[in-house]
Amino acid sequence: MRVYPNKVGLFGAPAQIHSPSPVQHRVAYQGVPGAYSESAARKACPDAEPLPCDQFEVAFQALTQWLADTAVLPIENSVGGSIHTVFDLLIK
C-alpha cells in the first residue's frame, strides 16, 4: 500500500492518506475540493488525481517536491485581472 499526501499545506508535513493502488498522475491546484479551480484541474487533466493546495506557492512546491506532476493555476481572472503572484512564481 502506497501513501500519498492528501492536502499540501505551506507549513508542516502534508496530511497522509492510504491508497490501495498507485496513482499515475497528480495535478496540483490552489483551492479547496469542490472549488472552480478543482473543476479546471479535472478538465485539464481528466485522468489525474487532484491535489488541493492552500496557496499558489504551495502548488509550485508540490511540483518541485514531486508530490504532483502538473499544476493548473490561473494567470488571469475576470474580477481581479492578472494574477501577478503566479507570474512571479513562473519566473522563478
C-alpha positions as CSV (number, residue, x, y, z in Angstrom):
1,M,0.0,0.0,0.0
2,R,1.4,3.4,-1.0
3,V,1.0,6.6,1.0
4,Y,0.1,9.8,-0.8
5,P,-0.3,13.3,0.7
6,N,-4.0,14.3,0.7
7,K,-3.6,18.0,1.0
8,V,-0.4,20.1,0.9
9,G,-0.1,23.0,3.4
10,L,2.5,25.7,3.4
11,F,3.7,24.8,6.9
12,G,4.4,21.4,8.4
13,A,4.1,18.0,6.9
14,P,1.3,17.1,4.5
15,A,-1.6,15.1,5.7
16,Q,-1.3,11.5,4.6
17,I,-3.9,9.1,3.2
18,H,-3.5,5.5,2.2
19,S,-4.3,4.5,-1.4
20,P,-4.6,0.8,-2.3
21,S,-3.5,1.4,-5.9
22,P,-0.7,3.6,-7.2
23,V,-1.7,6.9,-8.8
24,Q,-0.2,7.5,-12.2
25,H,-0.6,11.3,-12.3
26,R,-1.4,14.1,-9.8
27,V,-2.4,17.6,-10.6
28,A,-1.9,20.4,-8.1
29,Y,-4.3,23.4,-7.9
30,Q,-4.8,26.3,-5.5
31,G,-8.1,25.9,-3.6
32,V,-10.3,23.5,-1.7
33,P,-12.1,20.4,-3.1
34,G,-15.2,21.5,-4.9
35,A,-13.9,24.9,-5.9
36,Y,-13.8,26.1,-9.5
37,S,-10.1,25.6,-9.5
38,E,-10.6,21.9,-8.9
39,S,-13.0,21.7,-11.8
40,A,-10.5,23.4,-14.0
41,A,-7.8,20.9,-12.9
42,R,-10.0,18.0,-13.6
43,K,-10.9,19.3,-17.0
44,A,-7.3,20.0,-18.0
45,C,-6.1,16.6,-16.6
46,P,-9.1,14.2,-16.5
47,D,-7.0,11.1,-15.7
48,A,-5.1,12.8,-12.8
49,E,-5.8,12.8,-9.1
50,P,-6.4,16.4,-7.9
51,L,-4.1,17.7,-5.2
52,P,-5.6,20.8,-3.4
53,C,-3.1,23.4,-2.2
54,D,-3.6,26.2,0.3
55,Q,-1.7,28.8,-1.8
56,F,-0.2,29.3,-5.2
57,E,3.3,28.9,-3.7
58,V,2.3,25.5,-2.3
59,A,1.2,24.2,-5.7
60,F,4.7,25.1,-7.1
61,Q,6.3,23.4,-4.0
62,A,4.2,20.3,-4.8
63,L,5.9,20.2,-8.3
64,T,9.4,20.8,-7.0
65,Q,9.0,18.1,-4.3
66,W,7.5,15.6,-6.8
67,L,4.2,15.5,-5.0
68,A,2.4,16.5,-8.2
69,D,3.3,16.0,-11.9
70,T,1.3,19.0,-13.1
71,A,-0.2,22.2,-11.7
72,V,-3.2,24.1,-13.1
73,L,-3.1,27.7,-11.9
74,P,-4.9,30.8,-13.1
75,I,-2.9,33.7,-14.7
76,E,-5.9,36.0,-15.0
77,N,-9.5,36.3,-13.8
78,S,-12.4,38.4,-14.8
79,V,-12.6,40.2,-11.4
80,G,-9.1,40.9,-10.4
81,G,-7.3,40.8,-13.8
82,S,-3.8,39.4,-13.9
83,I,-2.6,37.2,-11.0
84,H,0.9,38.6,-10.5
85,T,1.8,36.1,-7.9
86,V,1.6,33.2,-10.4
87,F,3.6,35.2,-13.0
88,D,6.3,35.8,-10.4
89,L,6.4,32.1,-9.4
90,L,6.6,31.1,-13.1
91,I,9.7,33.2,-13.5
92,K,11.5,31.5,-10.5
